[in-house]
């Protein structure tokens, strides 16, 4: 039997990530399963600076771009089969990536 279920959520959109993690938590509370989380992990920032003028002539002007990647972890202790089926039915937006790891 599975003793622990770890759900990892990754997204660039914080609002949709919070919504999905809230749905997972509410599903667990309705089923009476112990849940730890959602635990926010540090935000990864990917930064790119590019020269705006391709020839390099004139004054140097730069464009700065940033992509933020947000992560949440939800630990479910002693999940039953009903809970696993319930979370498989939750609709997840396209910008949220979910990975589920079962630990014995």
Helices and strands as residue ranges (DSSP letters): E 4-11, H 14-31, E 34-51, E 62-77, H 81-88, E 96-103
